[in-house]
Amino acid sequence: MSGAFVVLALSLLLGIQPVTTDLYLPALPSLTHALGASVGQAQLTLSGLLLAFGCSQLVWGPVSDRFGRKPVLLLGLSIYTLAAVGSAFAGTIDTLLAWRLAQGAAMGAVVMCARALVRDLYAPEAGARAISKGLSGLGVIACLSIPLGGVVAELWGWRAALLTLAVFGGGTLALIAMRFEETLACPDPRALRPSALLATWMGIVRHPQFIAFALLAMTTYAGLFTFLAASSFVFITLFGVTKVHYGLLMCLMALAYLVGTFLCRALLKRLGVQRTVVVGGALSLAGGGVMAALAWSGVAGVWPIMLPMLLYMLGHGIHQPCGQAGAVGPFPHAAGAASALSGCLMMLSAFAVGQWLGASMDGSAQPMITGIGVSAAVTAAVAWGLVRRLRMQR
């Protein structure tokens, strides 16, 4: 496969996550009303999806180490597309939740393989640069997803927004089936043996580099998920913005993330991984800290939230490529398992945040702002502490 196709494949495979979570955000309030659901039940269609996404990777990772990346990608994309159609035609919130759980489990196969194939093809620092290119593509997809979701939901309703996911899944499935070449040179026949699997997992979770970078990816994603899960209710319901206006605000946020991935690549060339992450920590803390300070000072509105969030997203665009590549870097022969564990930790944090938000949302923006501020502080602590002090394995 050419380098250009690898970047395209990474963009689509990693981009399936923001498509799945972001495209229907503008429709979330109307979906809640149409199905007679509570805010907590509606948010569970997002946090539950991410829990299934995270936990399923623990299965998909070893399976891909045993049988290769391509078979797992084809199976995952097939299930994803079917579940997207089922979600669009769900008649109750419980049925929708069941289909979203299936969709999340299938998405786990897709994103896990994307992260693992980076380690199949590249050494850790080169992998960080490669995955940052893929995440730049993800940023473009995210930029388009929420405005598109806003327009589709406004014109044709929330079911059409969910059906759009089936189109994306089916198109990606066709591309992978026709053009993708297996990246795992030597499948491990022992990968699914319980004793070997346990030994592999224990080796991964004890490794200092995995701990530091997996925590970095987890904490920065917790802040983003706080925003994703709560922002449609805060902006549309509390501040009265339209679905299309909300979609444009999310596009602006995704653009900041995209700029962050470009900044990541530029900094990696000059500073290396660890000092690049230190810069990202400063941006994350600045964003979360300013947002919290404005809220505590009584300054309310869309832009006192959005402007600091743009700073946070610049840092997120640095942390995600470095965190995802760094977590799998020491494990060239178990990249699937390492990718799965890292992804699982990220999604468990997102599920915990979603449950907390469901119980804490009180009609104000304060729970969302608090969650982002705490995530920013912890992300900076991980970046300046654990990551900066690592002895990196190359």
VOPAGU-2260 file (C-alpha; in pm, 1 decimal, decimal comma):
REM VOPAGU-2260
SITE   aa  ch    i         X         Y         Z
SITE  MET   A    0       0,0       0,0       0,0
SITE  SER   A    1     119,5     352,2     -72,0
SITE  GLY   A    2     180,4     598,9     207,9
SITE  ALA   A    3    -104,7     813,6      76,3
SITE  PHE   A    4    -349,7     523,6      95,1
SITE  VAL   A    5    -237,4     441,6     449,6
SITE  VAL   A    6    -316,4     801,2     552,8
SITE  LEU   A    7    -655,0     783,4     376,3
SITE  ALA   A    8    -736,3     450,4     543,1
SITE  LEU   A    9    -631,3     583,3     884,0
SITE  SER   A   10    -844,7     893,9     833,5
SITE  LEU   A   11   -1156,0     690,4     754,8
SITE  LEU   A   12   -1100,4     418,8    1015,1
SITE  LEU   A   13   -1019,9     662,2    1296,0
SITE  GLY   A   14   -1281,1     905,9    1164,5
SITE  ILE   A   15   -1558,6     652,5    1216,1
SITE  GLN   A   16   -1556,2     746,8    1584,2
SITE  PRO   A   17   -1638,3    1120,3    1547,8
SITE  VAL   A   18   -1887,8    1036,7    1273,7
SITE  THR   A   19   -2064,9     794,9    1508,7
SITE  THR   A   20   -2060,1    1023,6    1812,6
SITE  ASP   A   21   -2075,7    1370,7    1657,8
SITE  LEU   A   22   -2305,1    1351,6    1358,1
SITE  TYR   A   23   -2615,6    1287,4    1564,2
SITE  LEU   A   24   -2536,9    1538,0    1842,6
SITE  PRO   A   25   -2748,5    1816,9    1687,4
SITE  ALA   A   26   -3041,7    1572,3    1677,1
SITE  LEU   A   27   -3000,7    1455,6    2037,4
SITE  PRO   A   28   -3256,1    1694,5    2194,9
SITE  SER   A   29   -3521,1    1617,3    1927,8
SITE  LEU   A   30   -3444,8    1244,4    1952,1
SITE  THR   A   31   -3496,3    1264,9    2327,6
SITE  HIS   A   32   -3836,2    1430,2    2280,0
SITE  ALA   A   33   -3952,2    1202,5    1995,8
SITE  LEU   A   34   -3881,8     881,3    2189,0
SITE  GLY   A   35   -4016,1    1015,3    2518,9
SITE  ALA   A   36   -3678,9     968,2    2687,1
SITE  SER   A   37   -3504,0    1152,4    2967,7
SITE  VAL   A   38   -3178,9    1342,6    2919,5
SITE  GLY   A   39   -2998,1    1064,0    3107,7
SITE  GLN   A   40   -3145,4     795,6    2879,4
SITE  ALA   A   41   -3050,5     992,5    2568,5
SITE  GLN   A   42   -2694,2    1044,0    2691,1
SITE  LEU   A   43   -2673,8     668,4    2756,0
SITE  THR   A   44   -2702,8     613,4    2378,4
SITE  LEU   A   45   -2369,2     795,3    2359,9
SITE  SER   A   46   -2191,2     678,9    2676,3
SITE  GLY   A   47   -2323,7     320,8    2635,3
SITE  LEU   A   48   -2196,0     312,5    2278,6
SITE  LEU   A   49   -1853,2     419,8    2401,4
SITE  LEU   A   50   -1853,5     160,1    2680,4
SITE  ALA   A   51   -1923,9    -114,6    2423,8
SITE  PHE   A   52   -1660,3      43,0    2198,9
SITE  GLY   A   53   -1398,4      30,9    2472,8
SITE  CYS   A   54   -1470,6    -314,3    2616,1
SITE  SER   A   55   -1503,0    -483,4    2276,4
SITE  GLN   A   56   -1146,8    -385,2    2190,9
SITE  LEU   A   57   -1023,1    -629,1    2455,5
SITE  VAL   A   58   -1163,9    -904,3    2233,7
SITE  TRP   A   59   -1084,3    -756,5    1893,7
SITE  GLY   A   60    -720,5    -681,1    1979,3
SITE  PRO   A   61    -605,7   -1040,7    2041,2
SITE  VAL   A   62    -827,8   -1165,7    1757,2
SITE  SER   A   63    -651,1    -929,0    1515,4
SITE  ASP   A   64    -310,7   -1034,5    1650,3
SITE  ARG   A   65    -411,0   -1395,2    1573,0
SITE  PHE   A   66    -588,0   -1362,9    1236,6
SITE  GLY   A   67    -468,8   -1027,5    1098,3
SITE  ARG   A   68    -611,3    -676,1    1070,8
SITE  LYS   A   69    -807,6    -705,3     746,0
SITE  PRO   A   70   -1051,6    -984,9     845,2
SITE  VAL   A   71   -1134,4    -801,0    1167,6
SITE  LEU   A   72   -1183,8    -473,3     979,4
SITE  LEU   A   73   -1422,4    -634,0     729,9
SITE  LEU   A   74   -1628,4    -801,0    1003,1
SITE  GLY   A   75   -1638,9    -486,9    1218,1
SITE  LEU   A   76   -1744,0    -258,0     932,5
SITE  SER   A   77   -2016,5    -503,5     823,6
SITE  ILE   A   78   -2169,7    -518,7    1172,6
SITE  TYR   A   79   -2134,9    -139,8    1209,0
SITE  THR   A   80   -2328,4     -71,3     888,4
SITE  LEU   A   81   -2608,0    -311,4     983,4
SITE  ALA   A   82   -2636,4    -158,5    1332,0
SITE  ALA   A   83   -2651,2     191,9    1183,1
SITE  VAL   A   84   -2955,9      93,0     977,6
SITE  GLY   A   85   -3117,8     -64,4    1284,5
SITE  SER   A   86   -3056,4     252,2    1489,1
SITE  ALA   A   87   -3221,7     470,8    1227,9
SITE  PHE   A   88   -3544,0     269,6    1243,6
SITE  ALA   A   89   -3559,0     216,2    1622,3
SITE  GLY   A   90   -3904,0     270,6    1769,3
SITE  THR   A   91   -3809,7     306,7    2136,9
SITE  ILE   A   92   -3516,3     439,9    2333,1
SITE  ASP   A   93   -3435,0      86,0    2451,2
SITE  THR   A   94   -3420,9     -46,1    2093,6
SITE  LEU   A   95   -3204,3     246,5    1991,1
SITE  LEU   A   96   -2971,2     178,4    2282,4
SITE  ALA   A   97   -2939,1    -191,0    2184,6
SITE  TRP   A   98   -2842,3    -101,7    1826,9
SITE  ARG   A   99   -2601,3     166,1    1947,5
SITE  LEU   A  100   -2431,5     -87,3    2174,7
SITE  ALA   A  101   -2385,5    -321,1    1876,1
SITE  GLN   A  102   -2254,3     -28,8    1673,4
SITE  GLY   A  103   -2007,8      60,6    1946,6
SITE  ALA   A  104   -1878,7    -296,2    1970,1
SITE  ALA   A  105   -1825,2    -306,2    1593,1
SITE  MET   A  106   -1656,9      34,4    1597,3
SITE  GLY   A  107   -1409,6    -110,7    1848,1
SITE  ALA   A  108   -1278,6    -348,7    1581,4
SITE  VAL   A  109   -1231,1     -66,8    1332,3
SITE  VAL   A  110   -1051,4     188,0    1549,4
SITE  MET   A  111    -839,7     -72,9    1729,4
SITE  CYS   A  112    -711,4    -207,1    1397,4
SITE  ALA   A  113    -632,2     145,0    1279,7
SITE  ARG   A  114    -409,6     209,6    1581,4
SITE  ALA   A  115    -251,1    -136,5    1559,4
SITE  LEU   A  116    -164,2    -108,4    1190,1
SITE  VAL   A  117      37,9     205,0    1268,2
SITE  ARG   A  118     264,5      -7,1    1490,2
SITE  ASP   A  119     272,5    -279,2    1221,5
SITE  LEU   A  120     417,0     -29,7     975,3
SITE  TYR   A  121     613,8     226,6    1179,9
SITE  ALA   A  122     849,1     269,9    1477,4
SITE  PRO   A  123     705,3     473,5    1770,2
SITE  GLU   A  124     813,0     830,3    1679,8
SITE  ALA   A  125     742,3     778,0    1308,5
SITE  GLY   A  126     413,5     622,6    1418,3
SITE  ALA   A  127     321,3     940,0    1608,5
SITE  ARG   A  128     376,8    1142,1    1291,1
SITE  ALA   A  129     179,1     893,4    1080,8
SITE  ILE   A  130    -113,5     876,4    1319,0
SITE  SER   A  131    -117,3    1256,2    1346,7
SITE  LYS   A  132    -175,9    1264,7     969,0
SITE  GLY   A  133    -461,4    1019,2    1008,7
SITE  LEU   A  134    -600,5    1225,7    1294,1
SITE  SER   A  135    -577,1    1535,0    1074,1
SITE  GLY   A  136    -809,8    1350,0     838,3
SITE  LEU   A  137   -1025,3    1265,3    1138,6
SITE  GLY   A  138   -1035,5    1638,3    1215,7
SITE  VAL   A  139   -1164,7    1714,3     867,1
SITE  ILE   A  140   -1430,3    1443,6     903,9
SITE  ALA   A  141   -1528,0    1581,9    1245,5
SITE  CYS   A  142   -1551,1    1932,5    1096,7
SITE  LEU   A  143   -1802,7    1806,0     844,4
SITE  SER   A  144   -1992,6    1565,7    1071,3
SITE  ILE   A  145   -2169,1    1799,3    1311,2
SITE  PRO   A  146   -2271,7    2066,8    1056,1
SITE  LEU   A  147   -2392,3    1788,1     826,9
SITE  GLY   A  148   -2579,1    1632,7    1117,8
SITE  GLY   A  149   -2737,3    1969,9    1196,7
SITE  VAL   A  150   -2855,2    2021,9     838,7
SITE  VAL   A  151   -2981,3    1663,8     798,1
SITE  ALA   A  152   -3161,7    1671,2    1134,7
SITE  GLU   A  153   -3316,6    2010,2    1055,9
SITE  LEU   A  154   -3440,1    1903,9     710,9
SITE  TRP   A  155   -3524,3    1534,2     751,8
SITE  GLY   A  156   -3515,6    1454,8    1123,7
SITE  TRP   A  157   -3300,5    1252,9    1359,6
SITE  ARG   A  158   -3356,7     919,5    1183,7
SITE  ALA   A  159   -3196,9    1053,2     867,0
SITE  ALA   A  160   -2896,4    1169,7    1069,8
SITE  LEU   A  161   -2847,6     816,7    1204,7
SITE  LEU   A  162   -2898,3     663,1     861,0
SITE  THR   A  163   -2609,3     875,2     733,1
SITE  LEU   A  164   -2379,6     659,7     949,0
SITE  ALA   A  165   -2475,4     354,2     741,2
SITE  VAL   A  166   -2365,0     535,1     425,3
SITE  PHE   A  167   -2026,3     615,7     580,0
SITE  GLY   A  168   -1982,0     261,2     710,9
SITE  GLY   A  169   -2079,1     100,1     382,0
SITE  GLY   A  170   -1845,9     322,3     180,3
SITE  THR   A  171   -1552,0     253,6     410,6
SITE  LEU   A  172   -1625,9    -120,4     401,0
SITE  ALA   A  173   -1612,2    -118,9      21,1
SITE  LEU   A  174   -1280,5      68,9      15,8
SITE  ILE   A  175   -1115,0    -162,3     269,5
SITE  ALA   A  176   -1241,5    -472,9      90,5
SITE  MET   A  177   -1100,6    -359,8    -243,8
SITE  ARG   A  178    -778,1    -175,8    -157,4
SITE  PHE   A  179    -650,8    -258,4     190,9
SITE  GLU   A  180    -357,1    -500,1     221,7
SITE  GLU   A  181    -279,7    -695,2     537,3
SITE  THR   A  182     -24,4    -514,1     756,1
SITE  LEU   A  183      45,3    -785,2    1015,7
SITE  ALA   A  184     346,5    -971,5     880,1
SITE  CYS   A  185     345,2   -1258,3    1130,2
SITE  PRO   A  186      13,6   -1342,4    1300,7
SITE  ASP   A  187      64,8   -1489,9    1647,1
SITE  PRO   A  188     -93,0   -1838,0    1673,7
SITE  ARG   A  189     -71,4   -1813,5    2054,5
SITE  ALA   A  190    -252,5   -1477,8    2077,2
SITE  LEU   A  191    -586,0   -1625,8    2187,1
SITE  ARG   A  192    -452,4   -1880,7    2435,6
SITE  PRO   A  193    -568,1   -1769,7    2782,2
SITE  SER   A  194    -226,2   -1811,4    2944,1
SITE  ALA   A  195     -48,3   -1622,8    2665,5
SITE  LEU   A  196    -317,5   -1355,1    2658,2
SITE  LEU   A  197    -294,8   -1298,9    3034,2
SITE  ALA   A  198      84,1   -1279,7    3018,2
SITE  THR   A  199      63,7   -1028,9    2730,5
SITE  TRP   A  200    -187,6    -806,8    2911,1
SITE  MET   A  201      11,2    -812,7    3234,1
SITE  GLY   A  202     326,8    -717,8    3045,6
SITE  ILE   A  203     145,7    -427,7    2879,3
SITE  VAL   A  204     -26,7    -278,7    3184,5
SITE  ARG   A  205     296,3    -291,5    3387,4
SITE  HIS   A  206     502,8    -109,4    3127,0
SITE  PRO   A  207     577,6     252,5    3232,0
SITE  GLN   A  208     548,2     384,5    2876,4
SITE  PHE   A  209     205,6     226,4    2830,8
SITE  ILE   A  210      85,7     360,6    3165,7
SITE  ALA   A  211     197,2     716,6    3091,3
SITE  PHE   A  212      68,1     743,7    2734,8
SITE  ALA   A  213    -255,0     550,2    2792,3
SITE  LEU   A  214    -335,2     781,8    3083,9
SITE  LEU   A  215    -255,4    1083,0    2866,3
SITE  ALA   A  216    -494,5     968,1    2592,9
SITE  MET   A  217    -758,0     877,4    2853,1
SITE  THR   A  218    -757,3    1204,4    3047,2
SITE  THR   A  219    -756,4    1434,2    2744,4
SITE  TYR   A  220   -1041,9    1234,0    2588,9
SITE  ALA   A  221   -1243,3    1260,1    2911,7
SITE  GLY   A  222   -1247,2    1638,8    2871,7
SITE  LEU   A  223   -1354,5    1618,2    2508,9
SITE  PHE   A  224   -1627,2    1367,3    2588,1
SITE  THR   A  225   -1760,8    1590,0    2865,7
SITE  PHE   A  226   -1808,1    1860,3    2604,9
SITE  LEU   A  227   -1957,9    1627,5    2344,0
SITE  ALA   A  228   -2207,8    1470,9    2583,3
SITE  ALA   A  229   -2332,1    1797,8    2735,0
SITE  SER   A  230   -2280,3    2072,6    2476,5
SITE  SER   A  231   -2593,4    2012,6    2266,8
SITE  PHE   A  232   -2812,9    2049,9    2576,4
SITE  VAL   A  233   -2616,5    2353,5    2699,3
SITE  PHE   A  234   -2600,3    2538,2    2366,8
SITE  ILE   A  235   -2935,5    2440,9    2211,4
SITE  THR   A  236   -3156,1    2412,5    2519,8
SITE  LEU   A  237   -2990,8    2660,6    2758,7
SITE  PHE   A  238   -2852,0    2926,6    2523,2
SITE  GLY   A  239   -3108,5    2880,1    2244,0
SITE  VAL   A  240   -2877,2    2833,9    1945,2
SITE  THR   A  241   -3018,1    2657,8    1638,5
SITE  LYS   A  242   -2910,1    2309,2    1533,9
SITE  VAL   A  243   -2728,0    2452,3    1231,6
SITE  HIS   A  244   -2553,8    2718,3    1444,8
SITE  TYR   A  245   -2454,7    2447,2    1691,0
SITE  GLY   A  246   -2312,7    2241,1    1406,0
SITE  LEU   A  247   -2099,9    2535,5    1294,9
SITE  LEU   A  248   -1967,8    2582,3    1649,3
SITE  MET   A  249   -1865,6    2216,8    1658,4
SITE  CYS   A  250   -1700,8    2256,9    1319,0
SITE  LEU   A  251   -1493,4    2539,6    1465,5
SITE  MET   A  252   -1393,6    2313,1    1753,4
SITE  ALA   A  253   -1294,3    2036,2    1512,3
SITE  LEU   A  254   -1086,7    2287,5    1314,0
SITE  ALA   A  255    -896,2    2370,7    1633,5
SITE  TYR   A  256    -828,8    1999,3    1678,6
SITE  LEU   A  257    -712,3    1976,4    1317,7
SITE  VAL   A  258    -469,8    2264,9    1373,8
SITE  GLY   A  259    -349,4    2083,8    1686,3
SITE  THR   A  260    -256,3    1775,0    1483,8
SITE  PHE   A  261     -53,4    1989,9    1240,8
SITE  LEU   A  262     110,8    2161,9    1537,7
SITE  CYS   A  263     189,1    1817,5    1679,1
SITE  ARG   A  264     380,4    1714,8    1368,5
SITE  ALA   A  265     576,4    2041,2    1361,4
SITE  LEU   A  266     668,2    2012,0    1729,5
SITE  LEU   A  267     766,0    1645,0    1699,2
SITE  LYS   A  268    1032,2    1735,4    1442,7
SITE  ARG   A  269    1182,2    2001,2    1670,4
SITE  LEU   A  270    1121,3    1876,0    2022,6
SITE  GLY   A  271    1056,4    1501,1    2016,1
SITE  VAL   A  272     758,2    1327,5    2173,3
SITE  GLN   A  273     801,4    1414,2    2540,8
SITE  ARG   A  274     859,7    1788,2    2509,0
SITE  THR   A  275     579,1    1807,9    2251,2
SITE  VAL   A  276     343,5    1657,1    2509,0
SITE  VAL   A  277     459,4    1915,3    2765,7
SITE  VAL   A  278     347,3    2192,9    2527,3
SITE  GLY   A  279      15,3    2014,3    2482,1
SITE  GLY   A  280     -30,0    2000,8    2859,1
SITE  ALA   A  281       7,8    2378,9    2880,5
SITE  LEU   A  282    -259,1    2429,7    2613,1
SITE  SER   A  283    -498,8    2186,4    2782,3
SITE  LEU   A  284    -459,5    2351,4    3121,3
SITE  ALA   A  285    -495,8    2699,3    2974,6
SITE  GLY   A  286    -822,3    2604,6    2804,3
SITE  GLY   A  287    -980,4    2430,4    3101,0
SITE  GLY   A  288    -853,4    2688,1    3349,1
SITE  VAL   A  289    -978,2    2991,6    3157,2
SITE  MET   A  290   -1318,4    2830,6    3101,7
SITE  ALA   A  291   -1355,4    2755,6    3473,5
SITE  ALA   A  292   -1231,8    3102,5    3576,4
SITE  LEU   A  293   -1483,4    3275,2    3349,0
SITE  ALA   A  294   -1767,5    3060,5    3481,1
SITE  TRP   A  295   -1673,4    3123,0    3843,3
SITE  SER   A  296   -1659,0    3497,9    3766,1
SITE  GLY   A  297   -2017,8    3488,5    3643,7
SITE  VAL   A  298   -1938,2    3530,0    3272,8
SITE  ALA   A  299   -2190,9    3314,5    3084,3
SITE  GLY   A  300   -2271,2    3249,1    2720,1
SITE  VAL   A  301   -2157,6    3057,8    2414,5
SITE  TRP   A  302   -1820,9    3224,0    2356,2
SITE  PRO   A  303   -1690,9    3218,9    2715,8
SITE  ILE   A  304   -1716,5    2839,4    2674,5
SITE  MET   A  305   -1614,7    2804,4    2309,9
SITE  LEU   A  306   -1299,1    3017,5    2307,4
SITE  PRO   A  307   -1127,5    2830,8    2595,2
SITE  MET   A  308   -1246,6    2502,2    2442,7
SITE  LEU   A  309   -1055,4    2589,1    2125,4
SITE  LEU   A  310    -735,9    2608,9    2334,0
SITE  TYR   A  311    -818,1    2273,6    2492,0
SITE  MET   A  312    -868,0    2121,0    2146,0
SITE  LEU   A  313    -526,2    2243,1    2030,6
SITE  GLY   A  314    -377,6    2047,0    2319,5
SITE  HIS   A  315    -601,2    1748,2    2241,3
SITE  GLY   A  316    -467,8    1748,5    1885,0
SITE  ILE   A  317    -118,3    1702,5    2031,8
SITE  HIS   A  318    -203,9    1450,7    2302,7
SITE  GLN   A  319    -404,1    1202,8    2096,6
SITE  PRO   A  320    -140,6    1121,1    1829,3
SITE  CYS   A  321     135,7    1104,6    2089,7
SITE  GLY   A  322     -75,0     911,8    2340,1
SITE  GLN   A  323    -207,9     653,3    2094,6
SITE  ALA   A  324     127,6     590,6    1925,4
SITE  GLY   A  325     322,6     597,6    2252,7
SITE  ALA   A  326      95,1     343,0    2423,0
SITE  VAL   A  327     152,7      76,8    2155,0
SITE  GLY   A  328     514,8     168,9    2080,4
SITE  PRO   A  329     689,3     -87,1    2305,4
SITE  PHE   A  330     478,5    -378,7    2173,9
SITE  PRO   A  331     550,2    -450,8    1805,8
SITE  HIS   A  332     434,0    -814,1    1845,6
SITE  ALA   A  333     124,4    -732,3    2053,0
SITE  ALA   A  334      10,9    -404,1    1900,5
SITE  GLY   A  335    -349,5    -522,9    1882,0
SITE  ALA   A  336    -365,3    -606,8    2251,7
SITE  ALA   A  337    -189,9    -282,3    2351,9
SITE  SER   A  338    -416,7     -75,9    2126,7
SITE  ALA   A  339    -720,2    -254,3    2272,0
SITE  LEU   A  340    -622,0    -187,7    2633,1
SITE  SER   A  341    -547,0     177,8    2562,7
SITE  GLY   A  342    -875,5     221,7    2378,1
SITE  CYS   A  343   -1067,0      44,1    2651,3
SITE  LEU   A  344    -927,4     278,8    2915,5
SITE  MET   A  345   -1027,1     582,2    2709,2
SITE  MET   A  346   -1382,4     460,6    2666,2
SITE  LEU   A  347   -1421,1     354,0    3030,2
SITE  SER   A  348   -1331,4     709,2    3128,4
SITE  ALA   A  349   -1587,6     840,1    2878,2
SITE  PHE   A  350   -1856,5     609,2    3017,5
SITE  ALA   A  351   -1780,9     723,3    3372,5
SITE  VAL   A  352   -1803,8    1085,8    3261,3
SITE  GLY   A  353   -2133,1    1016,2    3084,0
SITE  GLN   A  354   -2282,7     855,6    3393,9
SITE  TRP   A  355   -2166,8    1145,2    3609,4
SITE  LEU   A  356   -2309,4    1399,8    3365,1
SITE  GLY   A  357   -2642,5    1217,0    3346,5
SITE  ALA   A  358   -2674,7    1250,5    3723,4
SITE  SER   A  359   -2528,9    1603,3    3745,8
SITE  MET   A  360   -2688,2    1799,0    3460,8
SITE  ASP   A  361   -2908,5    2056,6    3630,8
SITE  GLY   A  362   -3006,4    2286,7    3346,6
SITE  SER   A  363   -2688,9    2493,2    3375,3
SITE  ALA   A  364   -2349,0    2476,0    3207,5
SITE  GLN   A  365   -2163,0    2427,3    3535,3
SITE  PRO   A  366   -2132,9    2043,5    3534,3
SITE  MET   A  367   -1985,4    2051,0    3182,6
SITE  ILE   A  368   -1737,6    2326,2    3272,5
SITE  THR   A  369   -1632,5    2148,6    3591,4
SITE  GLY   A  370   -1570,8    1822,4    3404,7
SITE  ILE   A  371   -1357,3    1993,0    3139,9
SITE  GLY   A  372   -1158,1    2185,2    3402,4
SITE  VAL   A  373   -1077,9    1872,9    3604,1
SITE  SER   A  374    -980,0    1679,5    3290,4
SITE  ALA   A  375    -750,6    1962,7    3180,1
SITE  ALA   A  376    -572,2    1971,2    3515,2
SITE  VAL   A  377    -519,6    1593,7    3526,1
SITE  THR   A  378    -403,1    1585,1    3162,3
SITE  ALA   A  379    -142,7    1853,1    3234,0
SITE  ALA   A  380     -24,9    1662,5    3542,7
SITE  VAL   A  381      21,5    1343,6    3337,9
SITE  ALA   A  382     200,6    1531,6    3058,4
SITE  TRP   A  383     436,8    1719,9    3291,0
SITE  GLY   A  384     488,3    1431,8    3530,6
SITE  LEU   A  385     463,6    1077,7    3396,8
SITE  VAL   A  386     536,9    1141,3    3027,9
SITE  ARG   A  387     815,5    1396,1    3074,4
SITE  ARG   A  388    1007,3    1165,0    3309,4
SITE  LEU   A  389     987,2     853,8    3090,8
SITE  ARG   A  390    1282,2     674,5    2942,8
SITE  MET   A  391    1129,0     618,9    2600,1
SITE  GLN   A  392    1164,3     286,0    2416,2
SITE  ARG   A  393    1235,0     336,7    2045,3
